[in-house]
């Protein structure tokens, strides 16, 4: 690989932060803002979960009514902390092929600071609930193993490519984060070909690739893994930092570990 310039990375900006409205995060929106300021972060983007017709054991996303509250509270914080920190109100849109039109319409109905793409859930025909690839639950983990990690991850990558093609998004979140709680599995040549196709489509669409540091406490490295980052850099994709914070103290977590990767 020829020498490439270091990518432009803004470590004072955290582009992936959650709120208690998603039903699986701690702390108030204001506590995340205050934590960001104390950590030297000058720009924060809340990126809350949007899903369409997902069936799982509990809600881990916002309803339209909660998004109304999210924008009201976020707008108040933007005014209160003006001049101290930039606050963006974005969305992490989960993909569901069967309800793609609903997803697109809901995204176009609001003025988001960022639209991130993810895919947490897959439909398994013989099960009433969707499979949550990102869940620690024993039920989901056992089902992942039963169905086969290689095939499920391939389906996941196909879903991401569908979403990138169809949705009006600005970035892709935690690309290889699916099945992050399964030990002993690895990317195959099939997966790598799919990832190459996905990255090329992102480049064509002008989308950014998120460097998500929530991977460090889970697997000792960021999402996505370094070979994927290097491939993305070769293709000329832009990167954006995100902590995926679900607790105020996690805003900007592990950002300091990223520069060394590209040296």
N, C-alpha and C positions, 0 to 999 in steps of 0.2 A: 504494500500500500504506500503511495507517495505521501510525503509529509503534508499535513493539512494544518491550517491555522486553527488555533484554539477557538471553540465555539463561543459566541457571545452569550454569557450567562449572567443574569442579574440575581445575585444572592441577597439583595435587600428586598426582594419581592417574593411573596409566597402566594402562588396561584391556585391552591387547592386546600381549602379549610372548610370544615363542616360546622354544624350548629345542632343544638338539642332537638330541633324540629324534625330531624331525620329519625329520631327514636332510638339511636344507638351511639350518641355522642354526649359528652359531659360539658357543663358550663354554659354560660350565656354568651350571646354574640359579643356583647361588650367586653367580657372577660378575654375572648380571643383577640380582640382589638388591643386591649391593654397589654396582653402578653406579647403581641407583635411589637408594640412600641418599646417595651422593656428589653426586647431582644435585638433591637436595632433594625427591625423590618420597617420599611417606609411605604410598602404597598401590600395590601392583603386582598385576596379575592375569595369570598365565600363561594363554594361550589357544591350546591345542595342537590340531593338525589331526586330525579324525576323518572318514574317508571309508568308503563301503561299496561294495565290488565295482567299484572303479575300476581300469582297466588303462592304465598309462602306462609310460614307459621306465624309471622308477625310483620308489621309494616316497618320497612327500613327506608322509606322515601317520603316525600312531602305530597300532600293532597293540594289541589288548587287553592283551597281555603288557607292552608298553611303557607303556601307561596305568597298569598296576599299579605299575611302577617310578616313573613320574612322580608318582603320589600318595604313594608311600613317601618319595621324596626331597623332594618338596614339603612333606610333613608334618614332616619333620625340620627343614627350613628355617623353617617356621612357629614351631617351638619355639625354635630357635636365635636367631632374630631378633625374638622376641616383645618388644613394648615399643619397638622401633626402627622397624619397618615392618610394615604389614599385607600379608600374602601370600595371594592367592586362587588357587585351582586351577580353571581354567575350560576350555572347549572351543570350538573353531571348527569347526562341523559343516558339511561340504560336502554339497550336495544331490545326490541321485540318485533320480529319480522311481521308477525300477524297483525300488529297494530301500528305499523310504521307511519300511516297517514295521521293517526291521532298524535303520535309523537311530534311529527313535523309541524302540525297545526299548533300544538301547545308551545313549541319552541318559538314559532313565529309570532305568537300572541303577546310576547313580553320583550322588553328591552334588556337583554342580558349583557353583562360585562364580558363574559366568556361562556362558550358552550363547549363543554368537554364530553367526549364519547367514552362510554364504558359498556361492558356487558357482564352483569353479575349472574344473571339467571338464564337457564336453558330449559326449554320445554321437553319433558320426557313423556312420550305418549301414554305409557302404562301407569303413570303417576298423576294424581290429582294436583299436587303442588309442583311448582317449578323447582328445578335443582339450583341451589345457590353455590356456585363454584368458589365463592370467597368466604364461605361460612366455616366456622370451626366445629359446628354441631356434628355429633357422632352420626346422625342420620344422613346428612349430606356427604360426609367423608366416606362412609361405607358405600353409599350409592356411586360415588365417583370411582372408587376402586372396583366395584362390581361392573360398571359400564366400560371401564378402561380409560386410563389417563390419556393415552396417545390419541384415541378417537375423539374424546371430549375436548381436548385442547385444540384439535383441528377444527372441530365445530365452532369452538369459541373464536378462533381466528377468522373463520369464514363470516361469523356474525359481525365481527369488527369491520371487516371489509365492506359488508353490506351497509353498515351504519355510516361509514365514511363516504360511501358512494351516494347515500340518500339524504342524510341529514345536513342542515346548515351549520356545521360545527367549526370551531376554531382550533381545537387541539384533541389529542388522544391521550387518555389517562392510563397509567400503570399497565402498559401493553402486555407484559408477560406475568401479570400478577395473579391470574386465575390459577386455582388449585395450589395456592401458595402454602397451604397447610399440609399438602401431601409430600411426604419425604421419599426420596429415592427415584424420582422421575426426572427426565431430561428432555430437551428439545431434540427432535429427530430431523433428518434431512427434509422430510415432508413439511414439518413445521417451519423450517428455515426458508423454504421456498415460498410458503404462504406469507411469512413475515416480510420477505423481500417484495412480494407483490403488494402487500399492505402499505409498506413504506413508500413505494413508488406512487401509489395512488394518493397518499397523503401529500407528497411533494407536488403532484399535479393539482391537488385541491388547495394548496397553499396553507396546509394545516401544520401546527406545531406538535412536537413530541414532548410529552411531559417526562421529566426526570423526577420520579416519585420516591422520596427518601423514607417512606414508611416501610420499605423493604429491609432496611438495616436491622431493626430489632427482630424481624421475622426470619430473615435468611442470610443476614450478614452483608447484603449489598442492595443497591437501589433497584427499583423497577424502571425500565427494563435492564437486563443484564448488559455488561460492557460490550460484548460482541454486537448486540443489537444497536447500542448507541454509536459504535464505530461505523456500522453499516449506514445508519441514519446520517451521520456526519459526512460520510463519503458521498451520499446522495444530495447533500446540501440542505437537509431539513433544519429548521430552527428548533431550539429547545426552550422549554419553560420549566421553572422550578416549582415543585409542589410538595408540601409535607404530608398532605392527606390527614391533617390534624383532626382528631376526634376528642382531644382534650386541649384546653388553652395552653398548657405548658409545652405542647408538641409543635406549636407554630415555629416554622423554620428549623425543625429538628434535623440534625445531621447534614445540613447544607455545607458545612465546612469540609466534609469528606469528599465532595465532588470534584474540586479543581484538580486534585492529584490524578484522577482517572484519565484525564486528557493530556497529561504531560508525558 
